[in-house]
Amino acid sequence: MRKVMIADAMRFMEDCLKAVGCAAKAAEQQAQLLIQADRYGHPSHGLNRLEMYVNEISSGSCMPNNKPKVLRETASTAWIDANNVLGATASHYAMDVAINKAKETGVAWVTVKGSNHNGMVGFWAQKAANKGLIGMAFTNTSPLLAPTRSKQSALGTNPIAVVAPAAQGESFYLDMATTAVAVGKIEMQRKKGEPLPAGWAQGPDGRETRDAKLAFRTGCLMPLGGREETSGYKGFGLAAMVELFCGISSGSNYGHHIRSWTHSGEGEPANLGHCFVVIDPECFAPGFRERLADSILHWRQLAPTDPELPVLAPGDKEKAAAAEADAKGTISYVRQQIESSAALAKRLKVKPMEVEME
């Protein structure tokens, strides 16, 4: 592993995005999203995604300096056209609209069309939680998931995030794909030259594979729950629900109409859909924060089956990873990520990251 100062990684990401014509604010927002994923221990959605965004801008499939706009709205809903901006730009805009509406009406539901990959969806739900609200975020992605009786992809990883503030400095943080894992985790295993754990992906014959290179080429992930006998149909159902909220409700591309993730950066707009829901818990029973904190503390105190593996509340892993990264002031990257970043720096004529061995 190699380590990079958090501030320098952030600088590098911004420089790369600016080098392909991205305005300063949009570059900063996209870099903040990537850094958050790396700090939270989700490298699949951090620096690992930078070159994809750079390629999409370079090819013209993403127009980072356009402006999103509201197409239709009521007191508690909005339909937004992202106008093909970066996913971070679109999501900041949409979540701000949702937060403002929820403060007025108690609940807001906002859908977005014409967007691009918006990274770790927990980032957007957290934005609402930072205002004392319950945040929910959903997004559709390129087809990667196969129904339990199919060897063909039908839906994307279609992640779900819910974040809520609690008393005593606690919070509930759930960010999960509706597939067994996100495709970025397949990428990371491939880059490290390591096999996949069981239950992650399928090969071209529709059978489970542990070959990371083959799984990456096939691009077909197992649904959450795995095969039919282990309730994989529930994961497929959740992914379909996210598609209902995102692509189908927003009028963006959906499911099998979304371009393949392997064609990112070839000039074709992604036209992804997002959905953001914000709820004011103060509209309901008093004591929400206290009850949530009580639940979180209780979960952590449950007796573990393995004393070496204590029970965690949703979000504990991410909080611990962020605390460690912030204490050190650095983020760790595998050698392959450093090498590809150095190549990207050379290509874009920007200063590469300063790297140290761990």
C-alpha positions in Angstrom: 0.0 0.0 0.0 1.0 3.6 -0.6 -0.2 6.6 1.3 -1.0 10.1 0.1 -1.9 13.2 2.2 -5.7 13.8 2.0 -5.2 17.4 1.0 -2.9 16.4 -1.9 -5.3 13.7 -3.1 -8.0 16.3 -3.1 -5.8 18.8 -5.0 -4.9 16.2 -7.6 -8.5 15.2 -8.2 -9.5 18.9 -8.6 -6.5 19.6 -10.9 -7.4 16.6 -13.2 -11.1 17.8 -13.5 -10.1 21.3 -14.2 -7.6 20.2 -16.8 -10.4 18.8 -18.9 -12.4 22.0 -18.6 -14.4 21.6 -15.4 -15.2 24.8 -13.5 -13.6 25.2 -10.1 -16.7 24.7 -8.0 -17.9 21.6 -9.9 -14.3 20.2 -9.7 -14.2 20.8 -5.9 -17.6 19.2 -5.3 -16.8 16.1 -7.4 -13.4 15.7 -5.6 -15.0 16.1 -2.2 -17.4 13.2 -3.1 -14.4 11.0 -4.1 -12.3 11.9 -1.1 -15.3 11.0 1.2 -15.5 7.5 -0.3 -11.7 7.0 0.2 -11.9 8.3 3.8 -14.9 6.0 4.6 -13.0 2.9 3.4 -14.8 2.5 0.1 -11.9 2.9 -2.4 -14.1 1.6 -5.3 -15.9 4.9 -5.3 -13.0 7.3 -4.6 -9.9 7.9 -6.6 -10.7 4.7 -8.5 -13.6 6.6 -10.3 -11.6 9.8 -11.2 -10.5 8.7 -14.6 -14.0 7.6 -15.6 -15.2 11.2 -14.9 -12.3 12.7 -16.8 -13.0 10.5 -19.8 -16.7 11.4 -19.8 -15.9 15.1 -19.8 -13.1 14.7 -22.4 -15.4 12.8 -24.8 -18.3 15.3 -24.4 -20.7 12.7 -22.9 -20.7 14.9 -19.7 -21.0 18.7 -19.8 -19.8 19.8 -16.3 -20.5 23.5 -16.7 -24.1 23.3 -17.6 -26.8 24.2 -15.1 -29.5 21.9 -13.6 -33.0 23.2 -13.6 -36.4 22.5 -12.0 -38.9 21.3 -14.6 -41.9 20.9 -12.4 -42.6 21.3 -8.6 -45.1 21.4 -5.9 -44.7 22.4 -2.2 -43.1 19.0 -1.4 -41.9 17.5 -4.8 -39.7 18.5 -7.7 -38.7 17.1 -11.0 -35.2 18.2 -12.1 -33.3 18.1 -15.3 -29.6 17.8 -14.4 -28.7 18.9 -18.0 -25.9 16.4 -18.2 -23.7 17.9 -15.5 -21.5 15.9 -13.1 -23.3 13.7 -10.7 -22.0 15.7 -7.7 -23.3 19.0 -9.2 -26.7 17.5 -9.9 -27.0 15.9 -6.5 -26.0 18.9 -4.5 -28.6 20.9 -6.4 -31.4 18.4 -6.0 -30.7 17.6 -2.4 -30.7 21.4 -1.6 -34.1 21.6 -3.2 -35.3 18.6 -1.2 -33.9 19.9 2.1 -35.6 23.3 1.7 -38.9 21.7 0.8 -38.8 19.3 3.8 -38.1 22.2 6.2 -41.4 23.8 4.9 -43.7 20.8 4.5 -42.1 18.0 6.6 -41.3 15.8 3.7 -39.8 16.2 0.2 -39.5 13.8 -2.8 -37.2 14.9 -5.7 -36.4 13.0 -8.9 -33.6 13.9 -11.3 -33.0 13.0 -15.0 -30.1 13.6 -17.3 -27.4 13.1 -14.7 -24.2 11.2 -14.4 -22.7 8.8 -11.9 -23.1 10.4 -8.4 -20.7 8.3 -6.5 -21.3 7.0 -2.9 -25.0 7.7 -2.4 -24.6 7.9 1.4 -22.9 11.2 0.8 -26.2 12.7 -0.4 -28.3 11.3 2.4 -25.7 12.6 4.9 -26.2 16.1 3.5 -29.8 16.1 4.8 -28.8 14.4 8.1 -26.3 17.3 8.7 -29.4 19.6 8.8 -31.1 17.5 11.4 -33.3 15.6 8.8 -33.6 12.0 7.6 -32.0 11.7 4.2 -32.6 9.0 1.6 -30.9 8.7 -1.7 -31.3 6.3 -4.6 -29.7 6.1 -8.0 -29.8 3.8 -11.0 -26.6 2.6 -12.8 -25.6 0.6 -15.8 -27.0 -2.9 -16.1 -24.9 -5.3 -14.0 -27.4 -7.4 -12.0 -29.0 -10.6 -13.2 -32.4 -11.9 -12.0 -32.0 -15.1 -10.1 -33.0 -17.2 -13.1 -31.1 -15.3 -15.8 -27.5 -15.1 -17.0 -28.0 -11.7 -18.5 -27.8 -8.3 -16.7 -31.1 -6.4 -16.3 -30.5 -3.7 -13.7 -27.6 -1.8 -12.1 -26.2 -2.0 -8.6 -28.9 0.6 -7.9 -27.8 1.6 -4.4 -29.9 2.8 -1.4 -28.8 5.1 1.3 -30.5 6.3 4.5 -28.9 8.6 7.0 -30.5 10.0 10.2 -29.2 12.1 13.1 -29.4 10.7 16.6 -28.7 12.1 20.1 -25.4 11.8 21.9 -23.4 12.5 18.7 -24.6 9.3 17.1 -26.1 8.7 13.7 -27.6 6.0 11.6 -25.7 5.5 8.3 -26.8 2.9 5.7 -25.3 2.9 2.2 -25.7 -0.3 0.3 -25.9 -1.7 -3.2 -28.8 -4.0 -4.1 -26.2 -6.3 -5.7 -24.0 -8.5 -3.5 -21.2 -5.9 -3.9 -20.6 -2.7 -6.1 -18.8 -3.3 -9.4 -15.9 -1.2 -8.0 -15.1 -3.9 -5.6 -14.7 -6.3 -8.5 -12.3 -3.7 -10.0 -10.3 -3.5 -6.8 -9.9 -7.3 -6.6 -8.8 -7.3 -10.2 -6.2 -4.6 -9.6 -4.9 -6.4 -6.6 -4.7 -9.7 -8.5 -6.9 -11.4 -5.9 -9.8 -13.8 -6.4 -13.4 -12.8 -5.6 -15.1 -14.1 -2.4 -17.9 -16.5 -3.1 -21.3 -15.1 -4.1 -20.1 -11.9 -5.8 -20.4 -12.3 -9.6 -21.3 -14.5 -12.5 -19.3 -15.5 -15.5 -20.6 -15.5 -19.1 -22.3 -18.9 -18.6 -24.4 -17.5 -15.8 -22.6 -19.5 -13.1 -20.8 -18.1 -10.2 -17.2 -17.1 -10.7 -14.4 -16.1 -8.4 -12.2 -15.0 -11.3 -12.0 -11.2 -10.9 -10.8 -10.6 -14.5 -13.6 -12.8 -15.9 -16.2 -11.2 -13.7 -15.1 -7.7 -14.7 -15.3 -8.6 -18.4 -18.7 -10.2 -18.0 -20.1 -7.3 -15.9 -22.8 -9.4 -14.2 -23.1 -9.2 -10.4 -25.1 -11.4 -8.2 -28.1 -9.8 -6.6 -28.1 -9.1 -2.9 -28.9 -12.5 -1.3 -27.2 -14.5 -4.1 -29.2 -17.2 -5.9 -32.9 -18.0 -5.6 -32.4 -20.5 -2.8 -30.8 -17.9 -0.6 -33.4 -15.2 -1.5 -31.6 -13.4 -4.3 -35.0 -12.5 -5.7 -35.2 -10.0 -2.8 -32.1 -8.2 -4.0 -33.5 -8.1 -7.5 -36.8 -6.8 -6.2 -35.0 -4.0 -4.3 -33.0 -3.0 -7.4 -36.2 -2.9 -9.4 -37.8 -0.7 -6.7 -34.8 1.7 -7.0 -35.4 1.8 -10.8 -39.0 2.7 -10.2 -38.0 5.6 -8.0 -35.2 6.8 -10.3 -35.2 6.1 -14.0 -38.9 5.3 -14.5 -40.2 8.2 -12.3 -37.7 10.8 -13.6 -37.9 10.0 -17.3 -34.2 9.3 -17.5 -32.8 6.1 -19.0 -33.7 3.1 -17.0 -32.6 -0.6 -16.6 -31.8 -2.1 -20.0 -31.9 1.3 -21.7 -28.9 2.6 -19.8 -25.6 2.5 -21.7 -23.1 -0.1 -20.6 -20.6 1.1 -18.0 -17.8 -0.2 -20.4 -18.9 2.5 -22.9 -18.4 5.3 -20.4 -16.4 8.1 -22.1 -17.4 7.2 -25.7 -19.5 10.4 -26.1 -22.9 9.0 -25.3 -24.6 10.8 -22.4 -25.4 8.5 -19.5 -28.8 10.1 -18.7 -28.9 8.5 -15.2 -31.8 9.1 -12.8 -31.6 9.9 -9.1 -34.2 10.1 -6.3 -33.8 12.1 -3.1 -36.2 11.9 -0.1 -35.9 14.1 2.9 -38.1 13.8 6.1 -38.3 16.0 9.1 -38.5 13.7 12.1 -39.8 16.5 14.3 -43.2 16.1 12.4 -43.7 12.8 14.2 -43.4 11.4 17.7 -41.1 13.5 20.0 -37.8 11.9 21.1 -36.7 10.5 17.7 -33.0 11.3 18.2 -33.0 9.7 21.7 -34.7 6.5 20.6 -32.4 6.2 17.6 -29.3 6.7 19.9 -30.7 4.1 22.3 -31.1 1.6 19.5 -27.6 2.2 18.1 -26.0 1.8 21.6 -28.0 -1.4 22.2 -26.9 -2.9 18.9 -23.3 -2.3 19.7 -23.7 -4.0 23.2 -25.1 -7.3 21.8 -23.0 -10.3 22.5 -21.0 -11.2 19.4 -20.6 -14.8 18.2 -16.9 -14.0 17.8 -15.3 -11.9 20.6 -12.8 -10.6 18.0 -15.7 -9.2 15.9 -18.0 -6.9 17.9 -21.4 -6.1 16.7 -21.5 -2.9 14.6 -24.3 -0.4 14.1 -24.9 0.8 10.5 -22.2 3.3 9.7 -19.7 2.3 12.4 -17.2 0.9 9.9 -17.3 4.1 7.8 -16.9 6.3 10.9 -13.9 4.3 12.1 -12.2 4.4 8.8 -12.7 8.2 8.5 -11.4 8.8 12.0 -8.3 6.8 11.3 -7.7 8.6 7.9 -8.2 12.0 9.5 -5.9 11.2 12.5 -3.1 10.2 10.1 -4.0 12.9 7.5 -3.5 10.3 4.8 -5.3 7.9 2.6 -3.9 4.5 1.5 -4.0 3.3 -2.1 -3.0 0.1 -3.8 0.0 0.3 -6.1 -2.1 -0.1 -9.2 -4.2 3.0 -8.3 -1.0 5.1 -7.8 0.4 3.9 -11.1 -2.8 4.7 -13.0 -3.0 8.1 -11.3 0.5 8.9 -12.3 -0.3 8.0 -15.9 -3.4 10.2 -15.7 -1.3 13.1 -14.3 1.2 12.8 -17.2 -1.7 12.6 -19.8 -3.4 15.7 -18.4 -0.1 17.6 -17.6 -0.9 18.1 -13.9 1.2 17.6 -10.9 1.0 14.0 -9.7 0.3 13.1 -6.1 3.2 12.9 -3.7 3.3 9.2 -2.6 5.0 7.5 0.4 5.3 3.9 1.2 3.4 2.7 4.3 
